[in-house]
Amino acid sequence: MAGKLKVSTVSLAGCFGCHMSLLDIDERLLTLLERVEFDRSPITDIKHCGPCDIGLIEGGVCNAENVHVLREFRANCKVLVALGACAVNGGLPAQRNALDVGEILQMVYRTGHGLAPGSAVPDDPELPLPLNQVHPVHEVVRIDYFLPGCPPSADAIWSFLNDLIEGRAPKLGHGLLQYD
């Protein structure tokens, strides 16, 4: 391996639990930092993904901004990984897929059943346009690898990243994948 690999991460429609599992690799994070450099990530607070070797996507796709960010990652990452249940299959955010987004917004903002009764539904151009459904990331862009779990364990992420860094196809044996 010549030089460090660049890694970017992002959280779309999710809870940030996969990023917390990444941080849960604890002192192994220092070993990882000897081999990789983080581009866009919560660790660096860089807002756009530059050219990188590995992109980790957490969360499903629920709005126009998520689509834009995901396409930016696909364009800039040699290898793109769907990290966690939300990225792999929509996860908990996809539970809203059986509901009508317009009706939900009306209920929350106008009818008094939500947090801001009598308010207007937000219509600011700065707010990303919600999609009618939450999508797993592979429905929007090509994904190279899937690491399921909610969230995947720190050990699973560690093993997966090490395989990728070493140029091996990731293989997670018994005990590293769990669905709690």
N, C-alpha and C positions, 0 to 999 in steps of 0.2 A: 504494500500500500504506500503510494507516494503522497505524502502530505495528509492533512486531515480531510475527512469527508464533511460536506456541509449538510446540516439537517435543519429542516423547517417544520414547525408545528402550528396548528391552528385549531380552535374550538368553534364549531358552527352551532347548530341547535342541539345543545347537550348541557350537561351539568358541570363540566370541567373535571369530572372524576377520573378520566383517563390521564389527564395532565397530572393530577394528584398522584396517580399510580406511577407515572414516570418519575416524579420527585421522590416517591417512596423507594426508589432503588438506593436511596440514602448515600452512604459513602462511595458506592459504586459509581455515582454520578461523577466523582472526580476522576475515576478511571476512564469513564466514557469521554469526559472532556479532554483527555489526552489524545483521543482518537477522532473526535468530531468537533466541529465548530457549529454553534447554533446560529442560524440566520433568523428568520422571523420565528418568534416564540415568546411566551410570557417571560422567559428568562432575560431576553434581550430587549423586548418591547419594540422591536422593528415592526412597522406596520404593513410592509409589502414583502412578498416572497421574491427573492432574487434567485438566480440560477443555483440549484442545489442538487445534491445526490439523492437524499431521502426526504420525502415529505410525509408527515404523520397528520392525518385528518381525524379529528374527534368531532362527533355530532352529525346529525342529519342535516338536510337542506330544507329550510322552511321559508326563506325569503330571497328576494332578488340579490341582496348583498352576499348571502351564502353562495349563490350560483356564481357570482363574479369572483369571489375569493377562491372557490374550488377550481374554477377554470384557470385562474392565475397560477394556482399550485400545479395543476396538470401541465401547464405550458412551461413551468420552470423546474419541475422535479423529474429527475431520471426515473426514480422509483417512488410510487405513491402507495401509501398504506392506509387502509380504512381501519381505524383504531377504535375498538369498542362497539357495543351493540347499536348505538345510535347511528354511527357511520355505516355499519354493516347492514342493518335492516330497518333503520328509522327509530328503533328503541322506544323509550317512553314518549318522546315528543310526537311520534306517529300515532299515538292514541287519539289525537284530535282529527285524524283522517276520516273518521266516520261522521264528523260534524261539519256544518257549513261555516266557513270562516266569517262571512258577512253577518250571519245570525249571531255568532259568538261576539263579534265586535259590538253589534247593536245591543246585545244583552248586557255586556259589561259596561258600556258607556251610556246607554240611553234609558233602559227600562228600570233601572234601580236594583237589578239583581247582581250587580258587579261592584267594583271598587269605587266607581265614580258616577253614581246615578245622576242622570240629567245632563251629563257632559256630551259634547260633540265627539264623534269618533275622530281620532287624530288623523289629520290630513296634511301633515307637514312634509314637504319634498325631501327633507333630511332623513325621514324614516324610511327604512327599506320596505318595499312592497311585499306583503305576505303572499306566499303561494297558497293555492287551495289545499295542497297536501304537503306533508313532510315526506321527503324522499331519502332513501339511502344514497350514499355518494356515488355508487356504481351506476345509478340511473342517470347521472349527469355527466360523468367523465369515466374514462377507463381507469380501473384500479388494478395495481399489480399484485397486492397481497391484502389479505383480510386477517385481522387479529381480533377475534370475538371476545366477549366478556363484558360484564357490567359492574365495574370496569375490569379490564384484564389486570392480572396481578403484576406487581413490580417485577417478580421473577420471570413472568412470561414476557414482559416488555424487554427486560434485560437480555434474555436468551434470544429473542427475536431480533433485536438490534445488533447483537454480536454476530449472529448468523449473517445478517445483511452486510455488516461492516467487513466481514471476512469473505464476502462474495459467495456465500452458501445460500441455498434456498432454505428459508426458515422452517424448522420442524419443532413442533411443541409436543412433547410426549405427555404421557399420563401424569397428572398432578399439576401441570402448568395451566391447563384450561379448566376453568370452573365457571359455573353459572349459578350464582347465589340469588 
